[in-house]
Amino acid sequence: MTRPLISAMVAAFGFALAGCGGGFGHSGSTIPGVASETVGDAAALVAHRPTDSQNAAAAINAVSALGSRIKALAGDGGSAGDDLTRAGPPDSGRGACRGGLEFFAPGRGGDRRSTETRQFFDLGCTRLASDTTRIFRSTGPRSEAVERAIALYAPGRSTPLASRREASRISNATFGRWGFPLVSDGFSTTTTSELWISNQKQSRSKSEIVMLPSWRNVNDFCQDSAGYSLTGIPSLDSTFGWNGGTTGAPLPATRTAGRPGLVTVSSTQRGDTFAGPIGSLSIVASTPNHICPVAAPAYALAGGAPAGAFT
Protein backbone atom coordinates (compact mmCIF):
# COMPACT_ATOMS: atom_id res chain seq x y z
CA MET A 1 0.00 0.00 0.00
CA THR A 2 1.41 3.40 -0.94
CA ARG A 3 1.86 6.20 1.54
CA PRO A 4 -0.74 8.50 -0.18
CA LEU A 5 -3.40 5.80 0.13
CA ILE A 6 -2.54 5.32 3.81
CA SER A 7 -2.99 9.07 4.31
CA ALA A 8 -6.30 8.96 2.47
CA MET A 9 -7.54 6.11 4.66
CA VAL A 10 -6.52 7.93 7.85
CA ALA A 11 -8.36 11.04 6.68
CA ALA A 12 -11.42 9.02 5.70
CA PHE A 13 -11.41 7.23 9.05
CA GLY A 14 -11.50 10.58 10.83
CA PHE A 15 -14.45 11.65 8.71
CA ALA A 16 -16.21 8.34 9.37
CA LEU A 17 -15.96 8.85 13.12
CA ALA A 18 -17.17 12.43 12.85
CA GLY A 19 -20.04 11.29 10.65
CA CYS A 20 -21.20 8.83 13.30
CA GLY A 21 -21.40 11.71 15.75
CA GLY A 22 -23.31 13.89 13.33
CA GLY A 23 -20.48 16.42 13.03
CA PHE A 24 -19.56 15.84 9.41
CA GLY A 25 -20.96 14.29 6.25
CA HIS A 26 -24.53 13.87 5.06
CA SER A 27 -27.09 13.23 7.80
CA GLY A 28 -24.56 11.45 9.97
CA SER A 29 -23.51 9.04 7.22
CA THR A 30 -20.35 7.03 7.87
CA ILE A 31 -19.30 7.87 4.29
CA PRO A 32 -17.49 11.23 4.27
CA GLY A 33 -18.93 14.21 2.46
CA VAL A 34 -17.34 15.86 -0.56
CA ALA A 35 -13.83 16.80 0.53
CA SER A 36 -10.40 17.06 -1.03
CA GLU A 37 -7.76 15.40 1.14
CA THR A 38 -5.14 14.43 -1.46
CA VAL A 39 -4.06 15.54 -4.94
CA GLY A 40 -5.86 12.47 -6.27
CA ASP A 41 -9.02 13.50 -4.43
CA ALA A 42 -8.96 16.94 -6.03
CA ALA A 43 -8.58 15.46 -9.51
CA ALA A 44 -11.44 13.05 -8.84
CA LEU A 45 -13.75 15.86 -7.75
CA VAL A 46 -13.01 17.82 -10.93
CA ALA A 47 -13.87 14.70 -12.94
CA HIS A 48 -17.07 14.18 -10.88
CA ARG A 49 -16.10 10.72 -9.69
CA PRO A 50 -15.58 9.28 -6.17
CA THR A 51 -12.32 10.20 -4.48
CA ASP A 52 -9.71 7.85 -3.03
CA SER A 53 -10.72 8.97 0.46
CA GLN A 54 -14.36 8.15 -0.23
CA ASN A 55 -13.42 4.73 -1.61
CA ALA A 56 -11.28 4.13 1.46
CA ALA A 57 -14.28 5.01 3.62
CA ALA A 58 -16.24 2.25 1.90
CA ALA A 59 -13.59 -0.19 3.08
CA ILE A 60 -13.81 1.29 6.58
CA ASN A 61 -17.57 0.69 6.53
CA ALA A 62 -16.81 -2.95 5.79
CA VAL A 63 -14.52 -3.09 8.81
CA SER A 64 -17.22 -1.40 10.92
CA ALA A 65 -19.75 -4.04 9.94
CA LEU A 66 -17.14 -6.70 10.66
CA GLY A 67 -17.08 -5.52 14.26
CA SER A 68 -20.64 -6.77 14.73
CA ARG A 69 -19.67 -10.19 13.39
CA ILE A 70 -16.62 -10.33 15.65
CA LYS A 71 -18.96 -9.85 18.61
CA ALA A 72 -21.08 -12.73 17.32
CA LEU A 73 -17.96 -14.89 17.02
CA ALA A 74 -16.85 -13.95 20.52
CA GLY A 75 -20.29 -14.65 21.94
CA ASP A 76 -22.75 -11.73 21.97
CA GLY A 77 -20.47 -9.15 23.47
CA GLY A 78 -18.49 -11.63 25.53
CA SER A 79 -21.32 -12.75 27.80
CA ALA A 80 -22.43 -15.82 25.90
CA GLY A 81 -20.53 -18.75 24.45
CA ASP A 82 -19.53 -21.76 26.48
CA ASP A 83 -18.77 -19.92 29.74
CA LEU A 84 -22.26 -18.82 30.76
CA THR A 85 -24.42 -21.24 28.81
CA ARG A 86 -22.90 -24.30 30.50
CA ALA A 87 -22.85 -23.18 34.11
CA GLY A 88 -21.81 -19.64 34.96
CA PRO A 89 -21.20 -17.92 38.28
CA PRO A 90 -24.06 -17.40 40.80
CA ASP A 91 -24.87 -13.91 39.49
CA SER A 92 -25.12 -14.99 35.84
CA GLY A 93 -28.15 -13.44 34.19
CA ARG A 94 -28.94 -11.08 37.08
CA GLY A 95 -27.29 -7.94 35.77
CA ALA A 96 -24.30 -7.79 38.11
CA CYS A 97 -21.39 -5.70 36.81
CA ARG A 98 -18.55 -7.98 35.73
CA GLY A 99 -15.57 -6.21 34.21
CA GLY A 100 -17.54 -3.54 32.38
CA LEU A 101 -20.42 -5.78 31.34
CA GLU A 102 -23.93 -6.48 32.62
CA PHE A 103 -25.90 -9.52 31.47
CA PHE A 104 -29.63 -10.11 32.06
CA ALA A 105 -31.46 -13.38 31.37
CA PRO A 106 -34.26 -12.95 30.72
CA GLY A 107 -33.84 -9.39 29.45
CA ARG A 108 -35.17 -6.45 31.44
CA GLY A 109 -38.19 -6.31 29.12
CA GLY A 110 -39.43 -9.52 30.75
CA ASP A 111 -39.71 -11.80 27.69
CA ARG A 112 -38.62 -15.25 28.92
CA ARG A 113 -37.02 -15.91 25.51
CA SER A 114 -34.79 -12.85 25.68
CA THR A 115 -31.42 -11.72 27.01
CA GLU A 116 -29.87 -8.28 27.39
CA THR A 117 -26.17 -7.39 27.31
CA ARG A 118 -24.98 -3.94 28.41
CA GLN A 119 -21.35 -3.03 27.71
CA PHE A 120 -19.65 -0.04 29.32
CA PHE A 121 -16.65 2.14 28.57
CA ASP A 122 -15.40 1.56 32.12
CA LEU A 123 -14.97 -1.55 34.28
CA GLY A 124 -17.29 -0.10 36.96
CA CYS A 125 -20.30 -0.09 34.58
CA THR A 126 -21.04 3.65 34.86
CA ARG A 127 -20.63 4.85 31.23
CA LEU A 128 -22.82 2.87 28.84
CA ALA A 129 -21.32 1.97 25.43
CA SER A 130 -23.93 -0.42 23.97
CA ASP A 131 -27.17 -2.10 24.97
CA THR A 132 -28.15 -5.27 23.08
CA THR A 133 -31.59 -6.81 23.47
CA ARG A 134 -31.88 -10.28 21.97
CA ILE A 135 -35.08 -12.29 21.41
CA PHE A 136 -34.80 -15.91 20.28
CA ARG A 137 -37.21 -18.66 19.26
CA SER A 138 -36.65 -22.28 18.34
CA THR A 139 -37.30 -23.27 14.71
CA GLY A 140 -36.23 -26.90 15.10
CA PRO A 141 -34.10 -29.26 17.23
CA ARG A 142 -30.87 -27.66 15.97
CA SER A 143 -32.02 -24.31 14.62
CA GLU A 144 -33.15 -20.94 15.94
CA ALA A 145 -34.25 -17.47 14.82
CA VAL A 146 -32.79 -14.46 16.65
CA GLU A 147 -33.71 -10.76 16.54
CA ARG A 148 -31.27 -8.20 17.99
CA ALA A 149 -31.70 -4.49 18.68
CA ILE A 150 -28.36 -2.82 19.49
CA ALA A 151 -28.20 0.76 20.79
CA LEU A 152 -24.77 2.41 20.46
CA TYR A 153 -23.66 5.27 22.73
CA ALA A 154 -20.86 7.82 22.62
CA PRO A 155 -18.88 8.52 25.81
CA GLY A 156 -20.81 10.88 28.06
CA ARG A 157 -24.06 10.66 26.10
CA SER A 158 -27.26 9.27 27.62
CA THR A 159 -29.11 8.86 24.31
CA PRO A 160 -27.99 6.48 21.53
CA LEU A 161 -26.09 8.00 18.62
CA ALA A 162 -26.86 4.99 16.41
CA SER A 163 -28.59 1.64 16.43
CA ARG A 164 -28.14 -1.63 14.62
CA ARG A 165 -30.97 -4.09 13.91
CA GLU A 166 -30.09 -7.68 13.14
CA ALA A 167 -32.05 -10.79 12.17
CA SER A 168 -30.19 -14.10 12.31
CA ARG A 169 -30.93 -17.72 11.45
CA ILE A 170 -28.78 -20.26 13.29
CA SER A 171 -28.51 -23.91 12.21
CA ASN A 172 -26.47 -27.06 12.89
CA ALA A 173 -26.17 -25.93 16.51
CA THR A 174 -26.52 -27.17 20.06
CA PHE A 175 -28.16 -24.55 22.26
CA GLY A 176 -27.54 -23.67 25.91
CA ARG A 177 -30.08 -22.65 28.52
CA TRP A 178 -30.43 -19.08 27.23
CA GLY A 179 -30.63 -19.96 23.55
CA PHE A 180 -26.98 -19.29 22.66
CA PRO A 181 -25.27 -21.83 20.38
CA LEU A 182 -22.54 -23.76 22.17
CA VAL A 183 -19.42 -22.67 20.34
CA SER A 184 -17.55 -25.89 21.11
CA ASP A 185 -20.08 -27.84 19.01
CA GLY A 186 -19.94 -25.47 16.05
CA PHE A 187 -22.80 -23.78 14.19
CA SER A 188 -23.80 -21.91 11.02
CA THR A 189 -25.55 -18.55 10.98
CA THR A 190 -26.78 -16.00 8.46
CA THR A 191 -27.53 -12.41 9.47
CA THR A 192 -29.21 -9.40 7.90
CA SER A 193 -28.16 -6.11 9.51
CA GLU A 194 -29.19 -2.46 9.17
CA LEU A 195 -27.44 0.55 10.70
CA TRP A 196 -29.54 3.59 11.68
CA ILE A 197 -28.35 7.08 12.65
CA SER A 198 -30.75 9.90 13.58
CA ASN A 199 -33.78 7.86 12.48
CA GLN A 200 -32.30 7.39 9.00
CA LYS A 201 -31.28 4.00 7.67
CA GLN A 202 -27.61 4.32 6.74
CA SER A 203 -26.47 0.94 5.50
CA ARG A 204 -27.57 -2.64 4.90
CA SER A 205 -25.44 -5.78 5.04
CA LYS A 206 -25.80 -9.56 5.00
CA SER A 207 -23.29 -12.06 6.31
CA GLU A 208 -22.74 -15.71 7.08
CA ILE A 209 -20.52 -17.36 9.68
CA VAL A 210 -19.58 -21.04 9.72
CA MET A 211 -18.03 -22.07 13.05
CA LEU A 212 -16.46 -25.52 13.00
CA PRO A 213 -16.40 -27.67 16.18
CA SER A 214 -13.53 -26.83 18.50
CA TRP A 215 -10.37 -28.76 19.24
CA ARG A 216 -8.57 -27.83 22.46
CA ASN A 217 -10.61 -24.61 22.82
CA VAL A 218 -9.82 -23.50 19.26
CA ASN A 219 -12.46 -23.25 16.51
CA ASP A 220 -11.68 -22.72 12.85
CA PHE A 221 -14.28 -20.54 11.14
CA CYS A 222 -15.05 -18.78 7.88
CA GLN A 223 -17.32 -15.86 7.04
CA ASP A 224 -18.34 -13.69 4.12
CA SER A 225 -20.50 -10.60 3.75
CA ALA A 226 -21.77 -7.90 1.43
CA GLY A 227 -23.15 -4.46 2.23
CA TYR A 228 -23.65 -0.95 0.98
CA SER A 229 -24.45 2.60 2.04
CA LEU A 230 -28.04 3.65 1.43
CA THR A 231 -27.41 7.38 1.85
CA GLY A 232 -24.22 7.74 -0.18
CA ILE A 233 -23.15 11.22 -1.30
CA PRO A 234 -26.16 13.00 -2.88
CA SER A 235 -24.08 15.81 -4.44
CA LEU A 236 -22.23 13.17 -6.50
CA ASP A 237 -25.21 10.81 -6.79
CA SER A 238 -22.74 8.17 -5.63
CA THR A 239 -22.94 5.42 -3.08
CA PHE A 240 -20.50 2.72 -2.03
CA GLY A 241 -20.51 -0.92 -1.04
CA TRP A 242 -18.32 -3.97 -0.54
CA ASN A 243 -18.18 -7.74 -0.51
CA GLY A 244 -15.52 -10.02 0.92
CA GLY A 245 -14.66 -12.49 3.64
CA THR A 246 -12.03 -14.54 5.40
CA THR A 247 -8.99 -16.02 3.71
CA GLY A 248 -6.72 -18.82 4.80
CA ALA A 249 -3.52 -16.77 4.42
CA PRO A 250 -1.32 -15.69 6.01
CA LEU A 251 -3.11 -17.11 9.06
CA PRO A 252 -6.13 -19.42 9.40
CA ALA A 253 -9.30 -17.86 10.79
CA THR A 254 -9.62 -19.02 14.39
CA ARG A 255 -11.60 -18.36 17.56
CA THR A 256 -9.67 -19.23 20.73
CA ALA A 257 -11.33 -19.43 24.16
CA GLY A 258 -9.00 -18.53 27.02
CA ARG A 259 -9.83 -17.93 30.64
CA PRO A 260 -13.52 -17.19 31.36
CA GLY A 261 -14.60 -14.04 29.58
CA LEU A 262 -11.56 -13.88 27.26
CA VAL A 263 -11.93 -14.80 23.57
CA THR A 264 -9.43 -14.11 20.79
CA VAL A 265 -10.62 -13.94 17.18
CA SER A 266 -7.91 -13.94 14.46
CA SER A 267 -8.42 -13.74 10.71
CA THR A 268 -7.43 -12.02 7.50
CA GLN A 269 -10.29 -10.29 5.67
CA ARG A 270 -10.09 -9.43 1.99
CA GLY A 271 -12.67 -7.85 -0.27
CA ASP A 272 -13.58 -5.39 -2.97
CA THR A 273 -15.31 -2.02 -2.86
CA PHE A 274 -17.78 -0.72 -5.44
CA ALA A 275 -19.27 2.64 -6.40
CA GLY A 276 -22.44 3.48 -8.27
CA PRO A 277 -25.42 5.85 -8.40
CA ILE A 278 -27.53 5.99 -5.25
CA GLY A 279 -30.08 3.19 -5.38
CA SER A 280 -28.09 1.08 -7.85
CA LEU A 281 -26.49 -1.34 -5.37
CA SER A 282 -28.09 -4.48 -3.98
CA ILE A 283 -27.11 -7.76 -2.31
CA VAL A 284 -27.40 -11.06 -4.17
CA ALA A 285 -27.85 -14.15 -1.99
CA SER A 286 -26.96 -17.75 -2.85
CA THR A 287 -27.01 -20.99 -0.86
CA PRO A 288 -25.58 -20.63 2.69
CA ASN A 289 -22.52 -22.72 3.54
CA HIS A 290 -22.01 -25.21 6.35
CA ILE A 291 -18.32 -26.13 5.89
CA CYS A 292 -15.02 -24.26 5.61
CA PRO A 293 -13.59 -23.18 3.30
CA VAL A 294 -16.79 -22.06 1.62
CA ALA A 295 -17.56 -23.40 -1.85
CA ALA A 296 -18.83 -19.95 -2.87
CA PRO A 297 -19.73 -16.87 -0.79
CA ALA A 298 -23.36 -16.74 0.26
CA TYR A 299 -23.56 -12.98 -0.40
CA ALA A 300 -22.22 -10.71 -3.12
CA LEU A 301 -22.81 -7.13 -4.18
CA ALA A 302 -24.64 -6.36 -7.42
CA GLY A 303 -24.53 -3.08 -9.33
CA GLY A 304 -21.89 -0.39 -9.43
CA ALA A 305 -18.34 -0.49 -10.72
CA PRO A 306 -15.21 -1.80 -8.98
CA ALA A 307 -13.60 0.97 -6.90
CA GLY A 308 -10.74 -0.83 -5.17
CA ALA A 309 -9.73 -3.69 -2.92
CA PHE A 310 -9.01 -3.90 0.79
CA THR A 311 -7.27 -6.26 3.21
C-alpha positions as CSV (number, residue, x, y, z in Angstrom):
1,M,0.0,0.0,0.0
2,T,1.4,3.4,-0.9
3,R,1.9,6.2,1.5
4,P,-0.7,8.5,-0.2
5,L,-3.4,5.8,0.1
6,I,-2.5,5.3,3.8
7,S,-3.0,9.1,4.3
8,A,-6.3,9.0,2.5
9,M,-7.5,6.1,4.7
10,V,-6.5,7.9,7.8
11,A,-8.4,11.0,6.7
12,A,-11.4,9.0,5.7
13,F,-11.4,7.2,9.0
14,G,-11.5,10.6,10.8
15,F,-14.5,11.6,8.7
16,A,-16.2,8.3,9.4
17,L,-16.0,8.9,13.1
18,A,-17.2,12.4,12.9
19,G,-20.0,11.3,10.6
20,C,-21.2,8.8,13.3
21,G,-21.4,11.7,15.8
22,G,-23.3,13.9,13.3
23,G,-20.5,16.4,13.0
24,F,-19.6,15.8,9.4
25,G,-21.0,14.3,6.3
26,H,-24.5,13.9,5.1
27,S,-27.1,13.2,7.8
28,G,-24.6,11.4,10.0
29,S,-23.5,9.0,7.2
30,T,-20.4,7.0,7.9
31,I,-19.3,7.9,4.3
32,P,-17.5,11.2,4.3
33,G,-18.9,14.2,2.5
34,V,-17.3,15.9,-0.6
35,A,-13.8,16.8,0.5
36,S,-10.4,17.1,-1.0
37,E,-7.8,15.4,1.1
38,T,-5.1,14.4,-1.5
39,V,-4.1,15.5,-4.9
40,G,-5.9,12.5,-6.3
41,D,-9.0,13.5,-4.4
42,A,-9.0,16.9,-6.0
43,A,-8.6,15.5,-9.5
44,A,-11.4,13.0,-8.8
45,L,-13.7,15.9,-7.7
46,V,-13.0,17.8,-10.9
47,A,-13.9,14.7,-12.9
48,H,-17.1,14.2,-10.9
49,R,-16.1,10.7,-9.7
50,P,-15.6,9.3,-6.2
51,T,-12.3,10.2,-4.5
52,D,-9.7,7.8,-3.0
53,S,-10.7,9.0,0.5
54,Q,-14.4,8.1,-0.2
55,N,-13.4,4.7,-1.6
56,A,-11.3,4.1,1.5
57,A,-14.3,5.0,3.6
58,A,-16.2,2.3,1.9
59,A,-13.6,-0.2,3.1
60,I,-13.8,1.3,6.6
61,N,-17.6,0.7,6.5
62,A,-16.8,-3.0,5.8
63,V,-14.5,-3.1,8.8
64,S,-17.2,-1.4,10.9
65,A,-19.8,-4.0,9.9
66,L,-17.1,-6.7,10.7
67,G,-17.1,-5.5,14.3
68,S,-20.6,-6.8,14.7
69,R,-19.7,-10.2,13.4
70,I,-16.6,-10.3,15.6
71,K,-19.0,-9.9,18.6
72,A,-21.1,-12.7,17.3
73,L,-18.0,-14.9,17.0
74,A,-16.9,-13.9,20.5
75,G,-20.3,-14.6,21.9
76,D,-22.8,-11.7,22.0
77,G,-20.5,-9.1,23.5
78,G,-18.5,-11.6,25.5
79,S,-21.3,-12.8,27.8
80,A,-22.4,-15.8,25.9
81,G,-20.5,-18.7,24.5
82,D,-19.5,-21.8,26.5
83,D,-18.8,-19.9,29.7
84,L,-22.3,-18.8,30.8
85,T,-24.4,-21.2,28.8
86,R,-22.9,-24.3,30.5
87,A,-22.9,-23.2,34.1
88,G,-21.8,-19.6,35.0
89,P,-21.2,-17.9,38.3
90,P,-24.1,-17.4,40.8
91,D,-24.9,-13.9,39.5
92,S,-25.1,-15.0,35.8
93,G,-28.2,-13.4,34.2
94,R,-28.9,-11.1,37.1
95,G,-27.3,-7.9,35.8
96,A,-24.3,-7.8,38.1
97,C,-21.4,-5.7,36.8
98,R,-18.5,-8.0,35.7
99,G,-15.6,-6.2,34.2
100,G,-17.5,-3.5,32.4
101,L,-20.4,-5.8,31.3
102,E,-23.9,-6.5,32.6
103,F,-25.9,-9.5,31.5
104,F,-29.6,-10.1,32.1
105,A,-31.5,-13.4,31.4
106,P,-34.3,-12.9,30.7
107,G,-33.8,-9.4,29.5
108,R,-35.2,-6.5,31.4
109,G,-38.2,-6.3,29.1
110,G,-39.4,-9.5,30.7
111,D,-39.7,-11.8,27.7
112,R,-38.6,-15.2,28.9
113,R,-37.0,-15.9,25.5
114,S,-34.8,-12.8,25.7
115,T,-31.4,-11.7,27.0
116,E,-29.9,-8.3,27.4
117,T,-26.2,-7.4,27.3
118,R,-25.0,-3.9,28.4
119,Q,-21.4,-3.0,27.7
120,F,-19.7,0.0,29.3
121,F,-16.6,2.1,28.6
122,D,-15.4,1.6,32.1
123,L,-15.0,-1.5,34.3
124,G,-17.3,-0.1,37.0
125,C,-20.3,-0.1,34.6
126,T,-21.0,3.6,34.9
127,R,-20.6,4.8,31.2
128,L,-22.8,2.9,28.8
129,A,-21.3,2.0,25.4
130,S,-23.9,-0.4,24.0
131,D,-27.2,-2.1,25.0
132,T,-28.2,-5.3,23.1
133,T,-31.6,-6.8,23.5
134,R,-31.9,-10.3,22.0
135,I,-35.1,-12.3,21.4
136,F,-34.8,-15.9,20.3
137,R,-37.2,-18.7,19.3
138,S,-36.6,-22.3,18.3
139,T,-37.3,-23.3,14.7
140,G,-36.2,-26.9,15.1
141,P,-34.1,-29.3,17.2
142,R,-30.9,-27.7,16.0
143,S,-32.0,-24.3,14.6
144,E,-33.1,-20.9,15.9
145,A,-34.3,-17.5,14.8
146,V,-32.8,-14.5,16.6
147,E,-33.7,-10.8,16.5
148,R,-31.3,-8.2,18.0
149,A,-31.7,-4.5,18.7
150,I,-28.4,-2.8,19.5
151,A,-28.2,0.8,20.8
152,L,-24.8,2.4,20.5
153,Y,-23.7,5.3,22.7
154,A,-20.9,7.8,22.6
155,P,-18.9,8.5,25.8
156,G,-20.8,10.9,28.1
157,R,-24.1,10.7,26.1
158,S,-27.3,9.3,27.6
159,T,-29.1,8.9,24.3
160,P,-28.0,6.5,21.5
161,L,-26.1,8.0,18.6
162,A,-26.9,5.0,16.4
163,S,-28.6,1.6,16.4
164,R,-28.1,-1.6,14.6
165,R,-31.0,-4.1,13.9
166,E,-30.1,-7.7,13.1
167,A,-32.1,-10.8,12.2
168,S,-30.2,-14.1,12.3
169,R,-30.9,-17.7,11.4
170,I,-28.8,-20.3,13.3
171,S,-28.5,-23.9,12.2
172,N,-26.5,-27.1,12.9
173,A,-26.2,-25.9,16.5
174,T,-26.5,-27.2,20.1
175,F,-28.2,-24.5,22.3
176,G,-27.5,-23.7,25.9
177,R,-30.1,-22.7,28.5
178,W,-30.4,-19.1,27.2
179,G,-30.6,-20.0,23.5
180,F,-27.0,-19.3,22.7
181,P,-25.3,-21.8,20.4
182,L,-22.5,-23.8,22.2
183,V,-19.4,-22.7,20.3
184,S,-17.5,-25.9,21.1
185,D,-20.1,-27.8,19.0
186,G,-19.9,-25.5,16.0
187,F,-22.8,-23.8,14.2
188,S,-23.8,-21.9,11.0
189,T,-25.6,-18.6,11.0
190,T,-26.8,-16.0,8.5
191,T,-27.5,-12.4,9.5
192,T,-29.2,-9.4,7.9
193,S,-28.2,-6.1,9.5
194,E,-29.2,-2.5,9.2
195,L,-27.4,0.6,10.7
196,W,-29.5,3.6,11.7
197,I,-28.4,7.1,12.6
198,S,-30.8,9.9,13.6
199,N,-33.8,7.9,12.5
200,Q,-32.3,7.4,9.0
201,K,-31.3,4.0,7.7
202,Q,-27.6,4.3,6.7
203,S,-26.5,0.9,5.5
204,R,-27.6,-2.6,4.9
205,S,-25.4,-5.8,5.0
206,K,-25.8,-9.6,5.0
207,S,-23.3,-12.1,6.3
208,E,-22.7,-15.7,7.1
209,I,-20.5,-17.4,9.7
210,V,-19.6,-21.0,9.7
211,M,-18.0,-22.1,13.1
212,L,-16.5,-25.5,13.0
213,P,-16.4,-27.7,16.2
214,S,-13.5,-26.8,18.5
215,W,-10.4,-28.8,19.2
216,R,-8.6,-27.8,22.5
217,N,-10.6,-24.6,22.8
218,V,-9.8,-23.5,19.3
219,N,-12.5,-23.3,16.5
220,D,-11.7,-22.7,12.8
221,F,-14.3,-20.5,11.1
222,C,-15.0,-18.8,7.9
223,Q,-17.3,-15.9,7.0
224,D,-18.3,-13.7,4.1
225,S,-20.5,-10.6,3.8
226,A,-21.8,-7.9,1.4
227,G,-23.1,-4.5,2.2
228,Y,-23.6,-1.0,1.0
229,S,-24.5,2.6,2.0
230,L,-28.0,3.6,1.4
231,T,-27.4,7.4,1.8
232,G,-24.2,7.7,-0.2
233,I,-23.1,11.2,-1.3
234,P,-26.2,13.0,-2.9
235,S,-24.1,15.8,-4.4
236,L,-22.2,13.2,-6.5
237,D,-25.2,10.8,-6.8
238,S,-22.7,8.2,-5.6
239,T,-22.9,5.4,-3.1
240,F,-20.5,2.7,-2.0
241,G,-20.5,-0.9,-1.0
242,W,-18.3,-4.0,-0.5
243,N,-18.2,-7.7,-0.5
244,G,-15.5,-10.0,0.9
245,G,-14.7,-12.5,3.6
246,T,-12.0,-14.5,5.4
247,T,-9.0,-16.0,3.7
248,G,-6.7,-18.8,4.8
249,A,-3.5,-16.8,4.4
250,P,-1.3,-15.7,6.0
251,L,-3.1,-17.1,9.1
252,P,-6.1,-19.4,9.4
253,A,-9.3,-17.9,10.8
254,T,-9.6,-19.0,14.4
255,R,-11.6,-18.4,17.6
256,T,-9.7,-19.2,20.7
257,A,-11.3,-19.4,24.2
258,G,-9.0,-18.5,27.0
259,R,-9.8,-17.9,30.6
260,P,-13.5,-17.2,31.4
261,G,-14.6,-14.0,29.6
262,L,-11.6,-13.9,27.3
263,V,-11.9,-14.8,23.6
264,T,-9.4,-14.1,20.8
265,V,-10.6,-13.9,17.2
266,S,-7.9,-13.9,14.5
267,S,-8.4,-13.7,10.7
268,T,-7.4,-12.0,7.5
269,Q,-10.3,-10.3,5.7
270,R,-10.1,-9.4,2.0
271,G,-12.7,-7.9,-0.3
272,D,-13.6,-5.4,-3.0
273,T,-15.3,-2.0,-2.9
274,F,-17.8,-0.7,-5.4
275,A,-19.3,2.6,-6.4
276,G,-22.4,3.5,-8.3
277,P,-25.4,5.8,-8.4
278,I,-27.5,6.0,-5.2
279,G,-30.1,3.2,-5.4
280,S,-28.1,1.1,-7.9
281,L,-26.5,-1.3,-5.4
282,S,-28.1,-4.5,-4.0
283,I,-27.1,-7.8,-2.3
284,V,-27.4,-11.1,-4.2
285,A,-27.9,-14.2,-2.0
286,S,-27.0,-17.7,-2.9
287,T,-27.0,-21.0,-0.9
288,P,-25.6,-20.6,2.7
289,N,-22.5,-22.7,3.5
290,H,-22.0,-25.2,6.4
291,I,-18.3,-26.1,5.9
292,C,-15.0,-24.3,5.6
293,P,-13.6,-23.2,3.3
294,V,-16.8,-22.1,1.6
295,A,-17.6,-23.4,-1.9
296,A,-18.8,-20.0,-2.9
297,P,-19.7,-16.9,-0.8
298,A,-23.4,-16.7,0.3
299,Y,-23.6,-13.0,-0.4
300,A,-22.2,-10.7,-3.1
301,L,-22.8,-7.1,-4.2
302,A,-24.6,-6.4,-7.4
303,G,-24.5,-3.1,-9.3
304,G,-21.9,-0.4,-9.4
305,A,-18.3,-0.5,-10.7
306,P,-15.2,-1.8,-9.0
307,A,-13.6,1.0,-6.9
308,G,-10.7,-0.8,-5.2
309,A,-9.7,-3.7,-2.9
310,F,-9.0,-3.9,0.8
311,T,-7.3,-6.3,3.2
